[in-house]
Amino acid sequence: MNNKKKCMSNKQLSIHLKLIKIEANKIKEKFEIIDMNKNDLEFGEWVNDLGYLKFSTEECLNEIKIIKRYINYIAENL
């Protein structure tokens, strides 16, 4: 087992937390756009399109995976 102590500086931690916030905001923006346009019929037509939903879901999942990697890196290095 490797007992080598890993240490993350406050600056590194701050950078990783900002990166997490950026990725989280990308996901948040998608839901805000949907909420803003929920009464727009044209918007409703394309937002309910299965191709769009699949693309949007895959995008969100990729962003969640990125966030998870950042969190794991922080946990391993604190």
C-alpha positions as CSV (number, residue, x, y, z in Angstrom):
1,M,0.0,0.0,0.0
2,N,1.3,3.4,-0.9
3,N,1.4,5.6,2.3
4,K,2.8,8.6,0.4
5,K,1.0,11.6,1.7
6,K,-0.7,13.6,-1.0
7,C,-1.4,17.2,-0.4
8,M,-3.4,19.8,-2.4
9,S,-2.7,23.5,-1.9
10,N,-5.5,25.9,-1.2
11,K,-5.0,27.3,-4.7
12,Q,-5.3,23.9,-6.4
13,L,-8.4,23.2,-4.3
14,S,-9.9,26.5,-5.3
15,I,-9.2,25.8,-9.0
16,H,-10.9,22.4,-8.8
17,L,-13.9,23.8,-7.0
18,K,-14.3,26.5,-9.6
19,L,-14.1,23.8,-12.4
20,I,-16.9,21.9,-10.6
21,K,-19.0,25.0,-10.4
22,I,-18.5,25.7,-14.2
23,E,-19.6,22.1,-15.0
24,A,-22.6,22.4,-12.6
25,N,-23.6,25.7,-14.2
26,K,-23.7,24.1,-17.7
27,I,-26.3,21.6,-16.4
28,K,-28.2,24.3,-14.5
29,E,-28.4,26.5,-17.7
30,K,-30.1,23.7,-19.6
31,F,-32.9,23.4,-17.1
32,E,-33.2,27.2,-16.9
33,I,-33.6,27.4,-20.7
34,I,-36.3,24.7,-20.5
35,D,-38.1,26.6,-17.7
36,M,-38.0,30.0,-19.4
37,N,-39.5,28.6,-22.6
38,K,-41.9,26.0,-21.3
39,N,-44.9,28.0,-22.7
40,D,-43.3,28.4,-26.1
41,L,-45.0,25.9,-28.5
42,E,-42.1,25.8,-30.9
43,F,-39.7,25.3,-28.1
44,G,-41.9,22.5,-26.8
45,E,-41.8,20.8,-30.1
46,W,-38.1,20.5,-30.3
47,V,-37.4,20.0,-26.6
48,N,-39.7,17.0,-26.6
49,D,-37.9,15.5,-29.6
50,L,-36.4,12.2,-28.6
51,G,-33.2,13.0,-30.5
52,Y,-32.8,16.3,-28.6
53,L,-33.6,14.7,-25.3
54,K,-31.0,11.9,-25.9
55,F,-28.4,14.4,-26.8
56,S,-29.2,16.7,-23.9
57,T,-29.2,13.7,-21.4
58,E,-25.9,12.4,-22.7
59,E,-24.4,15.9,-22.4
60,C,-25.6,16.2,-18.8
61,L,-24.2,12.7,-18.0
62,N,-20.8,13.7,-19.5
63,E,-20.7,16.8,-17.4
64,I,-21.7,14.8,-14.3
65,K,-18.8,12.4,-15.0
66,I,-16.4,15.4,-15.2
67,I,-17.7,16.7,-11.9
68,K,-17.2,13.2,-10.3
69,R,-13.6,13.1,-11.6
70,Y,-12.9,16.4,-10.0
71,I,-14.4,15.4,-6.7
72,N,-12.5,12.1,-6.7
73,Y,-9.3,13.9,-7.4
74,I,-9.9,16.3,-4.6
75,A,-10.8,13.5,-2.2
76,E,-7.6,11.6,-3.1
77,N,-5.4,14.6,-2.7
78,L,-6.7,16.3,0.5
